[in-house]
Amino acid sequence: MVTVVELLSLLLVSALWGCTNPLLKRGTEGIENVTKANRVSQLLAEVKFLFLNLKYLVPFLLNQSGSLVYYYTLSTAELSLAVPVANSLTFLCTLLTGKLLGEEFGGKQAVAGMFLTMAGITLCVISSISDTGRKNATQSGS
């Protein structure tokens, strides 16, 4: 059975992942100007650029904390529910956060996609709840 704590955990994961994606994109602005002579020096210079840049580092750490919550939630939640809910809500959070930051997001097709995604998530949650209700009724009748 899906619990309220599991659903709230999945919402938190989606918010942490989705809301930080546009911020991570903004935090990497300027990395194309980092140039070095060889590949190893280039890689090290880019890593240095990213991890000394608070506009990148703070969203990155928040994003990774979402991963910690996700792995904890996976240990208790049904995979058939947790994975699609977390990933699809992450997409919605990314889309909405990007729009709030002034990014273009695709117009009417994106809005239709958001509604279809929410309908799918709702069906997953309802299915999980009713499957659990049927299992409990079967077990108590035995």
C-alpha positions in Angstrom: 0.0 0.0 0.0 1.2 3.5 -0.8 1.4 5.6 2.4 1.1 9.3 2.8 4.8 9.5 3.8 5.8 7.7 0.6 3.7 10.0 -1.6 5.1 13.1 0.2 8.6 11.7 -0.2 8.1 11.2 -4.0 6.7 14.7 -4.2 9.8 16.0 -2.4 12.1 14.1 -4.7 10.3 15.4 -7.8 10.5 19.0 -6.5 14.2 18.7 -5.6 15.1 17.1 -8.9 12.7 19.1 -11.1 13.2 22.6 -9.6 17.0 22.3 -9.7 17.3 21.2 -13.3 16.8 24.7 -14.8 19.0 26.2 -12.1 21.8 23.7 -12.9 21.4 24.8 -16.6 21.9 28.4 -15.6 24.8 27.6 -13.3 26.8 26.1 -16.2 26.6 29.3 -18.2 30.2 30.3 -19.0 31.7 26.9 -18.9 32.2 27.0 -22.7 34.7 29.8 -22.1 36.9 27.5 -20.1 39.7 26.2 -22.4 42.9 24.3 -21.7 45.5 22.7 -23.8 44.7 19.0 -23.3 41.7 16.9 -22.3 42.8 16.2 -18.7 43.5 19.9 -18.0 40.2 20.8 -19.7 38.3 18.3 -17.5 39.9 19.6 -14.3 39.3 23.2 -15.2 35.7 22.5 -15.9 35.2 20.7 -12.6 36.9 23.6 -10.8 34.7 26.1 -12.6 31.5 24.2 -11.6 32.4 23.5 -8.0 33.6 27.0 -7.2 30.4 28.4 -8.8 27.7 28.7 -6.1 25.1 29.2 -8.9 25.8 25.6 -9.8 26.9 24.1 -6.5 23.8 24.9 -4.4 21.3 23.4 -7.0 23.6 20.5 -7.5 23.7 19.7 -3.7 19.9 20.1 -3.5 19.5 17.8 -6.5 21.7 15.2 -4.9 19.8 15.4 -1.6 16.7 14.5 -3.8 18.6 11.4 -4.8 19.1 10.4 -1.2 15.4 10.8 -0.4 14.6 8.8 -3.6 16.8 5.9 -2.7 15.3 5.8 0.8 11.8 5.9 -0.6 12.6 3.1 -3.0 13.4 0.9 -0.1 9.9 1.1 1.2 7.6 2.0 -1.8 6.4 -0.2 -4.6 8.8 0.3 -7.6 5.9 0.1 -10.1 4.6 3.3 -8.5 7.6 5.1 -7.2 9.6 5.2 -10.4 6.9 6.6 -12.8 5.6 9.0 -10.2 9.0 10.5 -9.4 10.2 10.7 -13.0 7.0 12.2 -14.4 6.5 14.7 -11.6 10.2 15.7 -12.0 9.4 16.5 -15.6 6.5 18.7 -14.5 8.5 20.5 -11.9 11.3 21.1 -14.4 8.8 22.5 -16.9 7.1 24.8 -14.4 10.4 26.1 -12.9 11.8 26.8 -16.3 8.7 28.8 -17.2 9.0 30.7 -13.9 12.6 31.5 -14.9 11.5 32.8 -18.3 12.3 29.8 -20.4 10.0 28.8 -23.3 8.3 25.4 -22.8 6.3 24.5 -25.9 2.9 26.1 -25.6 -0.3 24.2 -25.8 1.4 20.8 -26.5 3.4 21.1 -23.3 0.2 22.0 -21.3 -1.6 19.0 -22.8 1.4 16.8 -21.9 1.3 18.1 -18.4 -2.4 17.2 -18.0 -1.9 13.7 -19.5 1.1 13.1 -17.2 -1.0 14.1 -14.2 -3.8 11.8 -15.3 -1.3 8.9 -15.6 0.1 9.5 -12.2 -3.4 9.7 -10.7 -4.2 6.3 -12.3 -1.0 4.8 -10.9 -1.8 6.0 -7.4 -5.5 4.9 -7.6 -4.5 1.5 -9.0 -1.9 1.1 -6.2 -4.5 2.0 -3.5 -7.2 -0.3 -4.9 -4.8 -3.2 -5.4 -3.9 -2.9 -1.7 -7.5 -2.7 -0.7 -8.4 -5.9 -2.6 -5.4 -7.8 -1.1 -6.4 -6.7 2.5 -10.0 -7.8 1.9 -8.8 -11.2 0.5 -6.5 -11.8 3.5 -9.1 -10.9 6.1 -11.6 -13.2 4.4 -9.2 -16.2 4.7 
